Amino acid sequence: MVVCVSFLLATVGSENYATFATQVNQVETSTITVGSTITTSLSQPQQLINHAVKVISTTGTNLRCEFWNLTFMGNQGQHVSGNFTSDIPLDFYIVQDTSYQGWSGSCGNAGDAIASRLITTAYGFDAVLPNSGKWDIVLVNSSNVRDADGFLSAYLSSGSYTITEPLLSTVTTTSASTSVTTPTTNILGFPVESIAVGIVIGLAALMVLRYRRRVRR
């Protein structure tokens, strides 16, 4: 009996180990803001002129110079930009119309202008209007022998504007899998406690049977 009990207890006490996964790999993708970008652009310009121009000479007159002008309306803060070329030297001005009208008897005044270049055959300009109103681009020919043939392009724009946009990044994270190792007995389907109780009951029944046999004798 002792051998039997020892064998059963040894059988009950024998354990295997099984591994069960409690979490599988999971991939998650998310978008986060990591900063911002700043873009500065010029507004769509308005074309004032883009063609050939002629400024006559003072030939046959008593004038000191001849004027050619382009009048336009502008608002404070707007940009006047462009390029000018000529086959002979001219004076170039961007001036408010009231100042230009006061140049009677003179050939211009650079102090009145927001942009100017004297005796030039080429000039690239970009000026900001200090106030709203009527403005003039003025070309002055002081030659008494030659007309000036040139080309003028000029544009009026509202300046620049700034756009701030978020800088996004996609982040992918993977969670690690985990596992748990748990013991199992060799006798499948029967918990250890039930086997132990069965052994005790069996031993008790065996002792009762032996006792009755001795009494009968």
Residue frames as a rotation matrix with the C-alpha (Angstrom) as fourth column:
MET 1
0.563 0.826 0.000 0.00
0.826 -0.563 0.000 0.00
0.000 0.000 -1.000 0.00
VAL 2
0.398 -0.496 -0.772 2.80
0.187 -0.780 0.597 2.38
-0.898 -0.382 -0.218 0.83
VAL 3
-0.667 -0.673 0.319 4.36
0.397 0.041 0.917 1.72
-0.630 0.738 0.240 -2.56
CYS 4
-0.165 0.717 0.677 1.03
0.975 0.016 0.220 2.37
0.147 0.697 -0.702 -4.29
VAL 5
0.751 0.458 -0.477 0.50
0.571 -0.813 0.118 5.59
-0.333 -0.360 -0.871 -2.40
SER 6
-0.021 -0.853 -0.521 4.03
0.120 -0.520 0.846 6.75
-0.993 -0.044 0.113 -3.18
PHE 7
-0.684 -0.220 0.696 3.52
0.666 0.202 0.718 5.92
-0.298 0.954 0.008 -6.85
LEU 8
0.259 0.884 0.390 0.26
0.947 -0.312 0.079 7.84
0.192 0.348 -0.918 -7.00
LEU 9
0.705 -0.030 -0.708 1.70
0.327 -0.873 0.362 10.83
-0.629 -0.487 -0.606 -5.20
ALA 10
-0.406 -0.909 -0.096 4.69
0.231 -0.204 0.951 10.80
-0.884 0.364 0.293 -7.49
THR 11
-0.461 0.320 0.828 2.36
0.887 0.130 0.443 10.68
0.034 0.938 -0.344 -10.46
VAL 12
0.641 0.763 -0.078 0.29
0.767 -0.638 0.070 13.53
0.003 -0.105 -0.994 -9.08
GLY 13
0.520 -0.491 -0.699 3.38
0.196 -0.728 0.657 15.59
-0.832 -0.478 -0.282 -8.29
SER 14
-0.454 -0.700 0.551 4.83
0.709 0.091 0.700 15.18
-0.540 0.708 0.455 -11.77
GLU 15
0.490 0.618 -0.615 4.28
0.175 -0.761 -0.625 18.39
-0.854 0.198 -0.481 -13.74
ASN 16
-0.183 -0.466 0.866 4.84
0.983 -0.078 0.165 19.64
-0.009 0.881 0.473 -17.31
TYR 17
-0.293 0.028 -0.956 5.07
0.240 -0.965 -0.102 23.29
-0.926 -0.259 0.276 -18.26
ALA 18
0.036 0.396 0.918 3.01
0.999 0.022 -0.048 24.88
-0.039 0.918 -0.394 -21.04
THR 19
-0.801 -0.353 -0.483 3.45
0.322 -0.935 0.149 28.37
-0.504 -0.036 0.863 -22.46
PHE 20
0.181 0.920 0.349 0.38
0.963 -0.093 -0.253 30.46
-0.200 0.381 -0.903 -23.32
ALA 21
-0.775 -0.398 0.492 0.60
0.533 -0.829 0.170 33.77
0.340 0.394 0.854 -25.26
THR 22
-0.133 0.730 -0.670 -1.34
0.831 -0.287 -0.477 36.50
-0.541 -0.620 -0.569 -23.49
GLN 23
0.513 0.272 -0.814 -0.74
-0.141 -0.909 -0.392 39.29
-0.847 0.316 -0.428 -26.07
VAL 24
0.367 -0.351 0.861 0.05
0.882 0.424 -0.204 39.17
-0.294 0.835 0.465 -29.78
ASN 25
-0.720 -0.686 -0.101 2.05
0.592 -0.684 0.426 41.73
-0.361 0.247 0.899 -31.77
GLN 26
0.493 0.870 -0.016 0.05
0.770 -0.445 -0.457 44.89
-0.405 0.213 -0.889 -32.47
VAL 27
-0.638 -0.671 0.378 1.03
0.770 -0.546 0.330 47.57
-0.015 0.501 0.865 -35.00
GLU 28
0.452 0.769 -0.452 -0.33
0.741 -0.606 -0.289 51.08
-0.496 -0.204 -0.844 -34.47
THR 29
-0.485 -0.547 0.682 0.14
0.835 -0.522 0.175 54.01
0.261 0.654 0.710 -36.85
SER 30
0.492 0.617 -0.615 -0.45
0.754 -0.655 -0.053 57.59
-0.435 -0.437 -0.787 -35.74
THR 31
0.076 -0.399 0.914 0.22
0.710 -0.622 -0.331 61.08
0.700 0.674 0.236 -37.15
ILE 32
0.378 -0.030 -0.925 1.76
0.818 -0.457 0.349 63.73
-0.433 -0.889 -0.148 -34.91
THR 33
0.899 -0.099 0.426 2.74
0.131 -0.867 -0.480 67.37
0.417 0.487 -0.767 -35.39
VAL 34
0.358 -0.858 -0.367 6.50
0.927 0.282 0.246 67.80
-0.108 -0.429 0.897 -35.06
GLY 35
-0.590 -0.557 -0.584 6.79
0.481 -0.824 0.300 71.47
-0.648 -0.104 0.754 -36.04
SER 36
0.620 0.776 -0.116 5.65
0.379 -0.426 -0.821 74.01
-0.687 0.465 -0.559 -38.59
THR 37
-0.398 -0.686 0.609 6.79
0.896 -0.148 0.419 75.46
-0.197 0.712 0.673 -41.88
ILE 38
0.229 0.394 -0.890 6.59
0.194 -0.915 -0.355 79.14
-0.954 -0.091 -0.285 -42.84
THR 39
-0.252 -0.226 0.941 6.12
0.952 0.116 0.283 80.06
-0.173 0.967 0.186 -46.49
THR 40
-0.075 0.165 -0.983 6.37
0.077 -0.982 -0.170 83.64
-0.994 -0.089 0.061 -47.73
SER 41
-0.307 0.060 0.950 4.94
0.925 0.255 0.283 84.45
-0.225 0.965 -0.134 -51.14
LEU 42
-0.936 0.033 -0.351 4.22
-0.112 -0.972 0.205 87.53
-0.334 0.231 0.914 -53.19
SER 43
0.008 0.997 0.077 0.62
0.094 0.076 -0.993 88.31
-0.996 0.015 -0.093 -53.97
GLN 44
0.085 0.102 0.991 -0.56
0.953 0.282 -0.111 88.16
-0.290 0.954 -0.074 -57.57
PRO 45
-0.647 -0.418 -0.638 0.77
0.309 -0.908 0.281 91.37
-0.697 -0.015 0.717 -59.21
GLN 46
0.623 0.782 0.018 -1.25
0.435 -0.328 -0.839 93.79
-0.650 0.530 -0.545 -61.31
GLN 47
-0.265 -0.746 0.612 0.47
0.942 -0.065 0.328 94.68
-0.204 0.663 0.720 -64.59
LEU 48
0.266 0.274 -0.924 0.79
0.190 -0.955 -0.228 98.42
-0.945 -0.115 -0.306 -65.12
ILE 49
0.669 -0.131 -0.732 2.81
-0.715 -0.384 -0.585 98.36
-0.204 0.914 -0.350 -68.35
ASN 50
0.115 -0.676 0.728 4.85
0.079 0.737 0.671 95.89
-0.990 -0.020 0.138 -70.35
HIS 51
0.663 0.113 0.740 5.77
0.732 0.113 -0.672 97.36
-0.160 0.987 -0.008 -73.75
ALA 52
-0.352 -0.850 0.391 8.05
0.921 -0.390 -0.020 99.72
0.170 0.353 0.920 -75.65
VAL 53
0.623 0.468 -0.627 8.09
0.582 -0.813 -0.028 103.45
-0.522 -0.347 -0.779 -74.88
LYS 54
-0.069 -0.627 0.776 9.44
0.875 -0.412 -0.255 106.52
0.480 0.661 0.577 -76.69
VAL 55
0.445 0.102 -0.890 10.55
0.617 -0.755 0.222 109.74
-0.649 -0.648 -0.399 -75.06
ILE 56
0.720 -0.099 0.687 11.00
0.598 -0.414 -0.686 112.56
0.352 0.905 -0.239 -77.58
SER 57
-0.348 -0.908 -0.233 13.98
0.937 -0.332 -0.104 114.90
0.017 -0.255 0.967 -77.59
THR 58
0.212 0.365 -0.907 13.91
0.474 -0.849 -0.231 118.66
-0.855 -0.381 -0.353 -77.14
THR 59
-0.702 -0.532 0.474 14.87
0.644 -0.189 0.742 119.22
-0.305 0.825 0.475 -80.79
GLY 60
-0.505 0.458 0.732 13.30
0.492 -0.544 0.679 122.42
0.709 0.703 0.049 -82.13
THR 61
0.676 0.732 -0.087 12.19
0.478 -0.345 0.808 123.66
0.561 -0.588 -0.583 -78.69
ASN 62
-0.011 -0.638 0.770 13.57
-0.464 -0.679 -0.568 125.86
0.886 -0.364 -0.289 -75.96
LEU 63
0.870 0.419 0.260 12.84
-0.427 0.378 0.821 123.22
0.246 -0.826 0.508 -73.32
ARG 64
-0.094 -0.920 0.381 15.57
-0.994 0.107 0.012 121.74
-0.052 -0.377 -0.925 -71.17
CYS 65
-0.938 -0.161 0.306 13.94
-0.186 0.981 -0.054 118.27
-0.292 -0.107 -0.950 -71.23
GLU 66
-0.236 0.891 -0.387 10.92
-0.751 0.086 0.655 116.26
0.617 0.445 0.649 -72.34
PHE 67
-0.568 0.128 0.813 8.77
-0.691 0.464 -0.555 114.05
-0.448 -0.877 -0.175 -70.07
TRP 68
-0.278 0.620 -0.734 6.98
-0.361 0.641 0.677 110.75
0.890 0.453 0.046 -70.52
ASN 69
-0.740 0.028 0.672 4.80
-0.668 0.094 -0.738 109.53
-0.084 -0.995 -0.051 -67.65
LEU 70
-0.414 0.647 -0.640 2.51
0.149 0.742 0.654 106.66
0.898 0.175 -0.404 -66.65
THR 71
-0.516 0.324 0.793 -0.12
-0.808 -0.492 -0.324 107.49
0.285 -0.808 0.516 -64.03
PHE 72
-0.295 0.433 -0.852 -1.62
0.205 0.899 0.386 104.78
0.933 -0.061 -0.354 -61.76
MET 73
0.398 0.501 0.768 -3.59
-0.729 -0.336 0.596 104.48
0.557 -0.797 0.232 -58.54
GLY 74
-0.273 -0.552 -0.788 -1.91
0.150 0.784 -0.602 102.76
0.950 -0.282 -0.131 -55.59
ASN 75
0.825 0.557 0.097 -2.55
-0.067 -0.075 0.995 102.00
0.561 -0.827 -0.025 -51.95
GLN 76
0.295 -0.717 0.631 -0.23
-0.940 -0.334 0.060 102.42
0.168 -0.611 -0.773 -49.00
GLY 77
0.107 -0.375 0.921 2.09
-0.569 0.736 0.366 99.46
-0.815 -0.563 -0.134 -48.58
GLN 78
0.913 0.233 0.334 1.81
0.126 0.619 -0.776 98.23
-0.388 0.750 0.535 -52.15
HIS 79
-0.105 -0.991 0.087 4.95
0.244 0.060 0.968 97.43
-0.964 0.123 0.235 -54.15
VAL 80
0.891 0.175 -0.419 5.80
-0.354 -0.308 -0.883 98.96
-0.283 0.935 -0.213 -57.52
SER 81
0.021 -0.905 0.425 8.41
-0.137 0.418 0.898 96.80
-0.990 -0.078 -0.115 -59.24
GLY 82
0.923 0.278 0.267 9.78
0.197 0.252 -0.947 96.22
-0.331 0.927 0.178 -62.72
ASN 83
-0.117 -0.976 0.182 12.55
0.680 0.055 0.732 96.94
-0.724 0.210 0.657 -65.19
PHE 84
0.863 0.296 -0.410 13.46
-0.047 -0.761 -0.648 99.78
-0.503 0.578 -0.642 -67.55
THR 85
-0.147 -0.910 0.387 15.89
0.708 0.176 0.684 99.91
-0.691 0.375 0.618 -70.49
SER 86
0.830 0.352 -0.433 16.68
-0.011 -0.766 -0.643 102.62
-0.558 0.539 -0.631 -73.06
ASP 87
0.568 -0.636 0.523 19.00
0.807 0.304 -0.506 103.11
0.162 0.710 0.686 -76.02
ILE 88
-0.208 -0.644 0.736 20.15
0.182 -0.765 -0.618 106.49
0.961 0.006 0.276 -74.65
PRO 89
-0.807 -0.164 -0.568 20.48
0.569 0.046 -0.821 107.71
0.161 -0.985 0.056 -71.02
LEU 90
0.021 0.854 0.520 17.28
0.061 -0.520 0.852 108.90
0.998 0.014 -0.063 -69.35
ASP 91
-0.850 -0.113 0.515 16.25
-0.488 -0.198 -0.850 109.95
0.198 -0.974 0.113 -65.84
PHE 92
-0.298 0.734 -0.610 13.81
0.269 0.678 0.684 107.60
0.916 0.040 -0.400 -64.09
TYR 93
-0.855 0.099 0.509 11.44
-0.496 -0.445 -0.746 108.51
0.152 -0.890 0.430 -61.21
ILE 94
-0.245 0.886 -0.393 8.52
0.681 0.446 0.581 107.07
0.690 -0.126 -0.713 -59.27
VAL 95
-0.991 -0.131 0.004 6.80
0.105 -0.810 -0.578 110.02
0.079 -0.572 0.816 -57.68
GLN 96
-0.281 0.935 -0.216 3.43
0.700 0.046 -0.713 111.03
-0.657 -0.351 -0.667 -56.28
ASP 97
0.004 0.331 0.944 1.32
0.969 -0.234 0.078 112.82
0.247 0.914 -0.321 -58.89
THR 98
0.919 0.352 -0.178 1.01
0.390 -0.882 0.266 116.06
-0.064 -0.314 -0.947 -56.87
SER 99
0.258 -0.906 -0.334 4.81
0.088 -0.322 0.943 116.35
-0.962 -0.273 -0.003 -56.74
TYR 100
-0.398 -0.399 0.826 5.13
0.809 0.273 0.521 115.57
-0.433 0.876 0.214 -60.44
GLN 101
0.463 0.661 0.590 2.65
0.846 -0.529 -0.071 118.30
0.265 0.531 -0.805 -61.32
GLY 102
0.909 -0.132 -0.395 4.80
0.103 -0.847 0.521 120.76
-0.403 -0.514 -0.757 -59.37
TRP 103
0.024 -0.971 0.240 7.89
0.644 0.198 0.739 120.10
-0.765 0.137 0.630 -61.51
SER 104
0.811 0.315 0.493 6.94
0.584 -0.480 -0.655 122.86
0.030 0.819 -0.573 -63.99
GLY 105
0.828 -0.543 0.139 10.12
-0.490 -0.821 -0.292 124.59
0.273 0.173 -0.946 -65.13
SER 106
-0.035 -0.866 0.499 12.41
-0.884 0.260 0.388 121.80
-0.466 -0.428 -0.775 -63.87
CYS 107
-0.033 -0.057 -0.998 13.49
-0.740 0.672 -0.014 118.39
0.671 0.738 -0.065 -65.11
GLY 108
0.487 0.343 -0.803 12.64
0.182 0.860 0.477 116.48
0.854 -0.379 0.357 -61.96
ASN 109
0.023 -0.434 0.901 13.61
-0.895 -0.411 -0.175 116.21
0.446 -0.802 -0.398 -58.31
ALA 110
-0.322 -0.235 -0.917 14.98
-0.004 0.969 -0.247 113.01
0.947 -0.076 -0.313 -56.84
GLY 111
-0.979 -0.062 0.192 14.02
-0.183 -0.129 -0.975 114.25
0.085 -0.990 0.115 -53.37
ASP 112
-0.214 0.975 0.062 10.34
-0.960 -0.198 -0.199 113.88
-0.182 -0.102 0.978 -54.28
ALA 113
0.150 0.254 -0.956 10.70
-0.701 0.709 0.078 110.33
0.698 0.658 0.284 -55.60
ILE 114
0.637 0.062 0.768 10.42
-0.637 0.603 0.480 107.00
-0.434 -0.795 0.424 -53.77
ALA 115
0.302 -0.642 0.705 12.68
0.575 0.712 0.402 105.47
-0.760 0.284 0.585 -56.45
SER 116
0.899 -0.049 -0.435 14.96
-0.331 -0.725 -0.603 107.22
-0.286 0.687 -0.669 -58.93
ARG 117
0.152 -0.900 0.408 17.97
0.672 0.397 0.625 106.71
-0.725 0.179 0.665 -61.17
LEU 118
0.641 0.026 -0.767 19.59
-0.321 -0.899 -0.298 109.57
-0.698 0.437 -0.568 -63.14
ILE 119
0.221 -0.552 -0.804 21.22
-0.974 -0.161 -0.157 109.27
-0.043 0.818 -0.573 -66.58
THR 120
-0.420 -0.294 0.858 20.74
-0.391 0.912 0.121 105.53
-0.819 -0.285 -0.498 -66.95
THR 121
-0.436 0.265 -0.860 20.03
-0.847 0.203 0.492 103.07
0.305 0.942 0.136 -69.75
ALA 122
-0.133 0.408 -0.903 18.88
0.116 0.911 0.395 100.23
0.984 -0.053 -0.168 -67.46
TYR 123
-0.698 -0.036 0.715 17.22
-0.662 -0.348 -0.664 100.12
0.273 -0.937 0.220 -64.05
GLY 124
-0.297 0.612 -0.733 15.48
0.407 0.776 0.482 97.44
0.864 -0.155 -0.480 -62.00
PHE 125
-0.672 0.110 0.733 13.22
-0.535 -0.756 -0.377 98.91
0.512 -0.645 0.567 -59.32
ASP 126
-0.124 0.682 -0.721 11.08
0.642 0.609 0.466 97.82
0.756 -0.405 -0.514 -56.37
ALA 127
-0.881 -0.141 0.451 9.53
-0.159 -0.810 -0.565 100.55
0.445 -0.570 0.691 -54.21
VAL 128
-0.448 0.738 -0.505 6.86
0.893 0.400 -0.207 100.58
0.049 -0.543 -0.838 -51.50
LEU 129
-0.138 0.487 0.862 4.15
0.274 -0.818 0.506 103.23
0.952 0.306 -0.021 -51.70
PRO 130
-0.934 -0.281 -0.220 4.23
0.283 -0.204 -0.937 105.29
0.219 -0.938 0.270 -48.46
ASN 131
-0.538 0.821 -0.189 0.61
-0.192 -0.338 -0.921 106.41
-0.821 -0.459 0.340 -48.88
SER 132
-0.150 0.614 0.775 -2.44
0.816 0.520 -0.253 105.86
-0.558 0.594 -0.579 -51.07
GLY 133
0.319 0.356 -0.878 -3.33
-0.157 -0.894 -0.420 107.99
-0.935 0.272 -0.230 -54.06
LYS 134
0.994 0.040 0.101 -2.24
0.099 0.065 -0.993 108.80
-0.047 0.997 0.061 -57.61
TRP 135
0.257 -0.966 0.015 1.35
0.002 0.016 1.000 108.02
-0.966 -0.257 0.007 -58.57
ASP 136
0.896 -0.029 -0.442 3.53
-0.438 -0.206 -0.875 108.43
-0.066 0.978 -0.197 -61.68
ILE 137
0.266 -0.875 0.404 6.40
0.647 0.473 0.598 106.63
-0.714 0.102 0.692 -63.31
VAL 138
0.890 0.032 -0.456 8.32
-0.199 -0.871 -0.450 109.39
-0.411 0.491 -0.768 -65.09
LEU 139
0.199 -0.842 0.502 11.02
0.908 0.351 0.227 109.20
-0.367 0.411 0.835 -67.78
VAL 140
0.753 -0.016 -0.658 12.97
-0.059 -0.997 -0.044 112.35
-0.655 0.072 -0.752 -68.63
ASN 141
0.357 -0.621 0.698 14.93
0.932 0.290 -0.219 112.89
-0.067 0.728 0.682 -71.88
SER 142
0.505 -0.256 -0.825 17.40
0.141 -0.918 0.371 115.79
-0.852 -0.303 -0.427 -71.75
SER 143
-0.496 -0.705 0.507 18.80
0.618 0.124 0.777 115.16
-0.610 0.698 0.374 -75.24
ASN 144
0.160 0.524 -0.836 18.17
-0.321 -0.773 -0.547 117.79
-0.933 0.356 0.044 -77.89
VAL 145
-0.412 -0.381 -0.828 19.18
-0.898 0.014 0.441 115.51
-0.157 0.925 -0.347 -80.77
ARG 146
-0.808 0.029 -0.588 17.82
-0.194 0.930 0.313 112.01
0.556 0.367 -0.746 -80.17
ASP 147
0.336 0.905 0.262 14.52
-0.826 0.149 0.544 110.50
0.453 -0.399 0.797 -79.21
ALA 148
-0.662 -0.510 0.549 14.83
-0.727 0.616 -0.304 107.71
-0.183 -0.600 -0.779 -76.65
ASP 149
0.228 0.675 -0.701 13.50
-0.644 0.645 0.411 104.27
0.730 0.358 0.582 -77.53
GLY 150
-0.732 -0.485 0.478 13.09
-0.669 0.379 -0.640 102.03
0.129 -0.788 -0.602 -74.50
PHE 151
-0.132 0.681 -0.720 11.11
0.049 0.730 0.682 99.28
0.990 0.055 -0.130 -72.87
LEU 152
-0.665 -0.006 0.746 9.31
-0.698 -0.350 -0.625 99.46
0.265 -0.937 0.229 -69.55
SER 153
-0.098 0.658 -0.746 7.65
0.269 0.739 0.617 96.75
0.958 -0.140 -0.250 -67.46
ALA 154
-0.808 -0.095 0.582 6.00
-0.481 -0.464 -0.744 97.66
0.341 -0.881 0.330 -64.17
TYR 155
-0.196 0.712 -0.674 3.76
0.373 0.690 0.620 95.77
0.907 -0.130 -0.401 -61.75
LEU 156
-0.338 0.219 0.915 1.74
-0.796 -0.585 -0.154 96.70
0.502 -0.781 0.372 -58.70
SER 157
-0.161 0.243 -0.957 1.37
0.281 0.940 0.191 94.10
0.946 -0.238 -0.220 -55.94
SER 158
0.721 0.546 0.427 0.12
-0.279 -0.336 0.900 93.97
0.635 -0.767 -0.090 -52.37
GLY 159
-0.008 -0.810 0.587 3.49
-0.989 -0.080 -0.124 92.89
0.148 -0.581 -0.800 -51.05
SER 160
-0.614 -0.321 -0.721 4.09
-0.262 0.945 -0.198 89.56
0.745 0.067 -0.664 -49.40
TYR 161
0.431 0.712 0.554 2.04
-0.850 0.115 0.514 87.33
0.302 -0.692 0.655 -47.14
THR 162
-0.683 -0.722 0.115 3.11
-0.693 0.590 -0.414 84.53
0.231 -0.362 -0.903 -44.82
ILE 163
0.499 0.791 -0.353 1.50
-0.619 0.611 0.494 81.11
0.606 -0.028 0.795 -44.50
THR 164
-0.520 -0.608 0.601 2.26
-0.853 0.407 -0.327 78.85
-0.045 -0.682 -0.730 -41.52
GLU 165
0.419 0.622 -0.662 1.51
-0.653 0.712 0.256 75.17
0.631 0.325 0.704 -42.08
PRO 166
0.558 -0.202 0.805 1.91
-0.660 0.481 0.578 72.27
-0.504 -0.853 0.134 -39.62
LEU 167
-0.226 -0.692 -0.685 4.72
-0.861 0.471 -0.192 69.81
0.455 0.547 -0.702 -40.32
LEU 168
0.641 0.626 0.444 3.29
-0.754 0.621 0.213 66.33
-0.143 -0.472 0.870 -39.83
SER 169
-0.548 -0.786 -0.287 5.06
-0.796 0.595 -0.109 63.02
0.256 0.169 -0.952 -39.26
THR 170
0.598 0.718 -0.355 3.68
-0.599 0.695 0.398 59.46
0.533 -0.026 0.846 -39.32
VAL 171
-0.442 -0.714 0.543 4.88
-0.895 0.306 -0.325 57.27
0.066 -0.630 -0.774 -36.45
THR 172
0.417 0.513 -0.750 4.46
-0.437 0.837 0.329 53.46
0.797 0.191 0.573 -36.43
THR 173
-0.325 -0.472 0.820 4.74
-0.946 0.160 -0.283 51.59
0.002 -0.867 -0.498 -33.12
THR 174
0.095 0.279 -0.956 4.75
-0.280 0.929 0.244 47.83
0.955 0.244 0.166 -32.53
SER 175
0.381 0.098 0.919 3.86
-0.924 0.009 0.382 46.41
0.029 -0.995 0.094 -29.10
ALA 176
-0.635 -0.717 -0.288 5.97
-0.682 0.695 -0.226 43.44
0.362 0.053 -0.931 -27.96
SER 177
0.356 0.741 -0.570 4.29
-0.322 0.670 0.669 40.05
0.877 -0.054 0.477 -27.37
THR 178
-0.392 -0.422 0.818 4.34
-0.915 0.083 -0.395 38.58
0.099 -0.903 -0.418 -23.85
SER 179
0.079 0.386 -0.919 3.86
-0.243 0.902 0.358 35.01
0.967 0.195 0.165 -22.62
VAL 180
0.104 0.041 0.994 3.15
-0.995 0.014 0.103 33.21
-0.010 -0.999 0.043 -19.35
THR 181
-0.454 -0.313 -0.834 4.44
-0.337 0.927 -0.164 29.70
0.825 0.207 -0.526 -18.46
THR 182
0.130 0.590 0.797 2.09
-0.991 0.059 0.118 27.65
0.023 -0.806 0.592 -16.25
PRO 183
-0.851 -0.467 0.240 2.52
-0.492 0.869 -0.052 24.09
-0.185 -0.162 -0.969 -14.89
THR 184
0.267 0.906 -0.329 0.21
-0.908 0.351 0.229 21.22
0.322 0.237 0.916 -15.91
THR 185
-0.041 -0.215 0.976 -0.04
-0.644 0.753 0.139 17.68
-0.764 -0.622 -0.170 -14.46
ASN 186
-0.906 -0.359 -0.225 0.51
-0.408 0.597 0.691 14.47
-0.114 0.718 -0.687 -16.42
ILE 187
-0.632 0.760 0.152 -3.02
0.724 0.649 -0.236 13.31
-0.278 -0.039 -0.960 -15.59
LEU 188
-0.951 0.245 0.189 -5.13
-0.103 -0.826 0.554 15.49
0.292 0.508 0.811 -17.81
GLY 189
-0.178 0.984 0.014 -8.63
-0.122 -0.036 0.992 16.37
0.976 0.175 0.127 -16.70
PHE 190
0.583 0.365 -0.726 -8.08
0.616 0.384 0.688 15.68
0.529 -0.848 -0.001 -12.97
PRO 191
0.447 -0.423 0.788 -6.97
-0.507 -0.846 -0.166 18.41
0.737 -0.325 -0.592 -10.55
VAL 192
-0.555 -0.793 -0.253 -4.43
-0.189 0.416 -0.889 17.52
0.810 -0.445 -0.381 -7.86
GLU 193
-0.613 0.351 0.708 -6.93
-0.784 -0.163 -0.599 17.96
-0.095 -0.922 0.375 -4.99
SER 194
0.475 0.866 -0.158 -9.43
-0.879 0.475 -0.039 15.50
0.041 0.157 0.987 -6.51
ILE 195
0.245 -0.464 -0.851 -6.74
-0.230 0.825 -0.516 12.83
0.942 0.322 0.096 -6.96
ALA 196
-0.776 -0.585 0.235 -5.56
-0.332 0.062 -0.941 13.24
0.536 -0.809 -0.242 -3.37
VAL 197
-0.228 0.785 0.576 -9.11
-0.942 -0.029 -0.334 12.90
-0.246 -0.618 0.747 -2.03
GLY 198
0.606 0.462 -0.647 -9.64
-0.672 0.733 -0.105 9.78
0.426 0.499 0.755 -4.12
ILE 199
-0.245 -0.785 -0.569 -6.50
-0.165 0.612 -0.773 8.18
0.955 -0.095 -0.280 -2.71
VAL 200
-0.810 -0.044 0.585 -7.58
-0.578 -0.116 -0.808 8.88
0.103 -0.992 0.069 0.89
ILE 201
0.198 0.964 0.179 -11.05
-0.959 0.228 -0.167 7.41
-0.202 -0.139 0.969 0.29
GLY 202
0.473 -0.064 -0.879 -9.56
-0.471 0.824 -0.314 4.35
0.744 0.562 0.360 -1.37
LEU 203
-0.620 -0.766 -0.172 -7.21
-0.199 0.366 -0.909 3.73
0.759 -0.529 -0.379 1.53
ALA 204
-0.577 0.476 0.663 -10.04
-0.793 -0.134 -0.594 4.11
-0.194 -0.869 0.455 4.03
ALA 205
0.514 0.810 -0.281 -12.21
-0.854 0.514 -0.082 1.65
0.078 0.282 0.956 2.12
LEU 206
0.125 -0.557 -0.821 -9.35
-0.279 0.775 -0.567 -0.88
0.952 0.300 -0.058 1.95
MET 207
-0.845 -0.452 0.285 -8.77
-0.363 0.094 -0.927 -0.65
0.392 -0.887 -0.244 5.71
VAL 208
-0.136 0.879 0.457 -12.49
-0.953 0.009 -0.302 -1.19
-0.270 -0.477 0.837 6.40
LEU 209
0.592 0.352 -0.725 -12.56
-0.635 0.758 -0.150 -4.33
0.497 0.549 0.672 4.24
ARG 210
-0.309 -0.785 -0.537 -9.52
-0.138 0.596 -0.791 -5.77
0.941 -0.170 -0.293 5.98
TYR 211
-0.764 0.061 0.642 -11.01
-0.643 -0.162 -0.749 -5.03
0.058 -0.985 0.163 9.39
ARG 212
0.282 0.956 0.084 -14.26
-0.952 0.289 -0.097 -6.88
-0.117 -0.053 0.992 8.51
ARG 213
0.386 -0.196 -0.901 -12.35
-0.371 0.862 -0.347 -9.91
0.845 0.468 0.260 7.31
ARG 214
-0.713 -0.699 -0.053 -10.48
-0.195 0.270 -0.943 -10.11
0.674 -0.662 -0.329 10.61
VAL 215
-0.464 0.640 0.612 -13.75
-0.865 -0.178 -0.470 -9.81
-0.192 -0.748 0.636 12.59
ARG 216
0.524 0.701 -0.483 -15.35
-0.808 0.588 -0.023 -12.69
0.267 0.402 0.876 10.61
ARG 217
-0.062 -0.603 -0.795 -12.44
-0.129 0.795 -0.593 -14.94
0.990 0.065 -0.127 11.44
